[in-house]
C-alpha cells in the first residue's frame, strides 16, 4: 500500500525524481519499521512522512515507530550500493545513492517515545555513476 499511495502522491505533486526508486525505498523503510520496530500506541501504527527539499529537489522519506533504538545502524548506513547476494530493505537506500539517518523522537514533554528513520533520495540519480 505504501508504494501505491506514494506513487500517486509523487505523481500529483510532479516530483522530478525517479518515482519508482522513491516508492521502493519508502516501502522498505515502512516494512523495516513493522518488522524490527515497535508500533506506536494507540492504534498499533508506524508513521510515514514524505516531503521535498526546496534547495535540492531531493526527497525526504521518514518513518517513525516506538522503538527508541536502531541496532547496527552504522552497518546499514555505510552499505555499498553494489549488489552482493539478495538485497535487503535498507540496501536500497545506498543503491539509489540516498543518505540514511535516524534520531530519537520526543514528545512535547521531552520524553523519548521512539525513533524516526530518514532516507534522503536524490532527485537526479539515474543509475549511472
N, C-alpha and C positions, 0 to 999 in steps of 0.2 A: 504494500500500500504506500510505503514511503516513496518509492520510485514513481508510481502513478501520480500521486498528488504533487510531488516536487517537479516532475517533468511538466505538468500542466502549468504550475505557477511560474517556473522559469521561462516558459514559452510566452505566457501572457505578459510578463514584465520585460520580455525581449533581452534577457541576459545574453551578452555577446560570446560567452564561453561555450565550451562543449557540454551540452545539457546531459548527454548520456554519462559522461565522466562524473559530473556533479551528483547525479542521482545515484550512481553506483556507490560513490563514497558515502553519501548520506545514508543509504540503505545499510551499508556495513557498519557505520557508526551506531545506528539505531539497533541493529542486531547485536552488536557487542554490548551495548548498554543492557539489553534484555537478557543476554546470556551470562554476562560477567558482572553486571552491576546489581543494584538493589532498586526496585521500583519505588517511586515517590508515593507517599500516602497523603490523603486518602485517594483511592482510585486505582492504585497499582499501575502507575504511569511512568513513562520517561518522556521528556520534552525535547522537541526538535525546533531549533530556531535557524533560519537561513536569511542572510542579508548580504547585500552587495557592499563593497568598499569603494567609496566615491573616488578616492585618489588613484586606484589601480584597476577598477572594474573586476577585481578578484572577488571570489565568493567565499563568505564565511559560513561554515556549517557547524552548529553547536548542538550537542546532545547532553542533556542533564539527567542524572539519576541520583539516588540517595546514598550511594556508597562513596564515602569521602576519601577514597584511596584508589590508586592506579598502579598495582604491582607491575614491575618490569617496564614502566613507561619508557625509560631511556632506550631499551632494546627495540621497542616498537617505533619510537620517533626517529631512530637512526638507521632504519632499514634501507637497504638499497632498493631501487625500483626495478632491478633486474629479476627476471623470472628464475626462481630456484625451487623446483618442486611445485606443489599445488599452492596457489596464492591464498593467503589468509586475509581476513577482513581489513585490518589496518595497513596491510601491504599496499592496498590500492591507493592510499594517500601518497605514499612515496612514489609509486609507479606514475602517478599523474603530476609529479613534481610539487605536490602540496606540502604544507607545513602542519605538523601536528603539535598541539599543546593541550594542557589541562590545568585546572586550578580548582581549589575547593569552592563550594558555593555556600554562601552565608545567608541567613535570614535577616530580617530588619533589626533584630537584636544583636547581630554579630555572631550568632551561634552557627557553627558549621553544620550544614544539613545535607551535604552531598558533594558532588563534583560536576564540573562542566568540561567536556572534551570538545576541543575545537579543531577543525581542519580548515585551512585556507587553501582554496583551489584556484590556481591561476587561470585567468580568462583567456590567456593566449597560447597555452601549450597545445601543440597539435600532434605530439607523438614523436617529433624529430628532436634531435639533440641540439 
